[in-house]
Amino acid sequence: MKNLPQKVRSRKLNSKVDLTAMVSVSFLLIIFFMVVGELSKSKVMDLALPEKDVCRWSHACIKADRVYTILLDENDKIITYSGILEFSMEAPKEFKSGKNEITQEVFRKKKEVHNYMISVGKPMNGIIVIIKPSKKSNYGNLVNILDLMKVTKIETYSIVDEFSTEESKLLASN
């Protein structure tokens, strides 16, 4: 018998696809976008600054008893006073930044103003803090004072860059 040519049968290839690498890439992409999404969120503190000339249109100007001013100067020096500097009942106090004394003083002043406002029949009015950083003060001290406003739960505060002549003299004398 003659050898007849046999039909060549094609071999079936394995049709399975290995998706292990694709799963790894997918997880890496998910992690990447989660991290980027978290890092892209803004990390800012909400500030509500008042109008400059509130008393010009309003008859309800702020009483000096509620105002507490914090002056920031070079070498981590902090000077505080109540009310208007020229007519202040207390002498200005000096602190060093990073010490616990300024926190205790702000808590004390907040409680004092709160008790005063209750005695005059206006318990909803609280302390107003004016923060005045000098040109020589450092940014870290300002951030620490803003953190202190959050810790002490003082809702009304403002950052002002203008100094009166009395305040300039006070910073120069200390």
C-alpha positions as CSV (number, residue, x, y, z in Angstrom):
1,M,0.0,0.0,0.0
2,K,1.0,3.3,-0.9
3,N,1.4,5.9,1.7
4,L,-1.3,8.3,1.2
5,P,-0.7,11.8,2.3
6,Q,-2.3,12.3,5.6
7,K,-4.3,15.3,6.3
8,V,-2.4,17.7,8.4
9,R,-4.5,18.7,11.3
10,S,-4.0,22.1,12.8
11,R,-3.1,22.1,16.4
12,K,-5.5,24.0,18.6
13,L,-3.8,26.7,20.6
14,N,-4.6,27.4,24.2
15,S,-6.9,30.4,24.1
16,K,-6.6,31.4,27.8
17,V,-5.2,34.9,28.5
18,D,-3.2,35.6,31.7
19,L,-4.7,38.7,33.3
20,T,-2.4,38.8,36.3
21,A,-0.4,41.7,35.0
22,M,-3.5,43.7,34.0
23,V,-4.9,43.3,37.6
24,S,-1.7,44.6,39.1
25,V,-1.7,47.6,36.8
26,S,-5.3,48.3,37.6
27,F,-4.6,48.3,41.4
28,L,-1.7,50.6,40.9
29,L,-3.8,53.0,38.9
30,I,-6.6,52.9,41.5
31,I,-4.0,53.6,44.3
32,F,-2.4,56.4,42.3
33,F,-5.7,58.2,41.7
34,M,-6.8,57.8,45.3
35,V,-3.5,59.4,46.5
36,V,-3.6,62.2,43.9
37,G,-7.2,62.9,44.9
38,E,-6.3,63.1,48.6
39,L,-3.3,65.3,48.0
40,S,-5.1,67.7,45.7
41,K,-7.6,68.6,48.4
42,S,-6.8,72.1,49.6
43,K,-5.6,72.4,53.2
44,V,-6.7,75.9,54.1
45,M,-8.2,77.5,57.1
46,D,-11.4,79.4,56.7
47,L,-11.1,83.1,57.5
48,A,-14.0,85.5,57.7
49,L,-12.5,89.0,57.6
50,P,-14.8,91.9,58.5
51,E,-15.4,94.9,56.4
52,K,-12.8,97.7,56.9
53,D,-15.3,100.5,57.7
54,V,-18.1,98.8,59.5
55,C,-18.7,101.7,61.9
56,R,-19.1,104.1,59.0
57,W,-22.5,102.6,58.0
58,S,-23.5,101.0,61.3
59,H,-24.6,102.5,64.6
60,A,-23.5,99.3,66.4
61,C,-19.8,99.8,66.6
62,I,-17.7,97.3,68.6
63,K,-17.2,97.9,72.3
64,A,-13.5,98.1,73.2
65,D,-14.2,95.7,76.1
66,R,-14.5,92.9,73.6
67,V,-11.3,93.6,71.6
68,Y,-8.1,91.7,72.4
69,T,-5.0,92.5,70.3
70,I,-2.1,90.2,69.7
71,L,1.1,91.9,68.3
72,L,3.7,89.5,66.8
73,D,7.3,90.7,66.6
74,E,10.8,89.4,65.9
75,N,12.5,86.8,68.1
76,D,9.2,85.0,68.7
77,K,8.0,87.9,70.9
78,I,4.2,88.3,71.4
79,I,2.6,91.3,73.1
80,T,-1.0,91.4,74.0
81,Y,-3.4,94.1,75.3
82,S,-7.1,94.6,75.8
83,G,-9.3,97.3,74.3
84,I,-7.6,100.4,72.9
85,L,-3.9,100.7,73.8
86,E,-4.1,104.3,74.8
87,F,-7.0,103.7,77.2
88,S,-6.2,100.1,78.3
89,M,-7.0,99.2,81.8
90,E,-4.3,96.6,81.9
91,A,-0.7,97.0,81.0
92,P,0.4,95.2,77.8
93,K,1.7,91.7,78.5
94,E,4.7,90.1,76.7
95,F,5.0,86.4,75.9
96,K,7.4,84.1,74.0
97,S,5.9,82.0,71.2
98,G,5.8,78.3,71.7
99,K,5.1,78.7,75.5
100,N,1.9,77.6,77.0
101,E,1.4,81.0,78.7
102,I,-0.1,82.6,75.6
103,T,-2.7,79.8,75.4
104,Q,-3.7,80.3,79.0
105,E,-3.8,84.0,78.6
106,V,-6.2,83.8,75.6
107,F,-8.4,81.3,77.4
108,R,-8.5,83.6,80.5
109,K,-9.3,86.7,78.3
110,K,-12.0,84.8,76.4
111,K,-13.7,83.8,79.7
112,E,-13.3,87.3,81.1
113,V,-15.0,88.8,78.1
114,H,-17.7,86.2,78.1
115,N,-18.5,86.8,81.7
116,Y,-18.6,90.6,81.1
117,M,-21.0,90.2,78.1
118,I,-23.3,88.0,80.2
119,S,-23.3,90.7,82.9
120,V,-24.4,93.4,80.4
121,G,-27.1,91.1,78.9
122,K,-25.4,90.2,75.6
123,P,-24.2,86.6,76.1
124,M,-24.0,85.9,72.4
125,N,-21.3,88.5,71.9
126,G,-17.8,87.1,72.4
127,I,-14.2,88.2,72.2
128,I,-12.8,89.8,69.1
129,V,-9.1,89.1,68.5
130,I,-7.0,91.3,66.3
131,I,-3.8,89.7,65.2
132,K,-1.1,92.1,64.0
133,P,2.1,90.5,62.7
134,S,5.0,93.0,62.2
135,K,7.3,92.9,59.2
136,K,10.0,91.3,61.3
137,S,7.8,88.5,62.7
138,N,8.0,85.0,61.2
139,Y,5.3,83.0,59.5
140,G,5.4,80.2,62.0
141,N,4.2,82.5,64.8
142,L,1.3,83.6,62.8
143,V,0.3,80.0,62.0
144,N,0.6,79.2,65.7
145,I,-1.7,82.0,66.7
146,L,-4.2,81.0,64.0
147,D,-4.1,77.4,65.4
148,L,-4.6,79.0,68.9
149,M,-7.8,80.6,67.6
150,K,-9.1,77.2,66.5
151,V,-8.1,75.5,69.8
152,T,-9.7,78.2,71.9
153,K,-12.8,78.3,69.7
154,I,-12.6,82.0,69.0
155,E,-14.8,82.6,66.1
156,T,-14.2,86.3,65.5
157,Y,-10.6,87.3,64.7
158,S,-8.8,89.3,62.0
159,I,-5.3,89.7,60.7
160,V,-4.4,93.4,60.3
161,D,-1.1,94.6,58.9
162,E,-1.5,98.3,60.0
163,F,0.1,99.5,63.3
164,S,-0.8,102.6,65.2
165,T,2.0,104.8,66.3
166,E,1.5,103.7,69.9
167,E,1.8,100.1,68.9
168,S,5.0,100.8,66.9
169,K,6.4,102.5,70.0
170,L,5.4,99.6,72.2
171,L,7.2,97.1,69.9
172,A,10.3,99.3,69.7
173,S,10.5,99.8,73.5
174,N,10.4,96.1,74.3
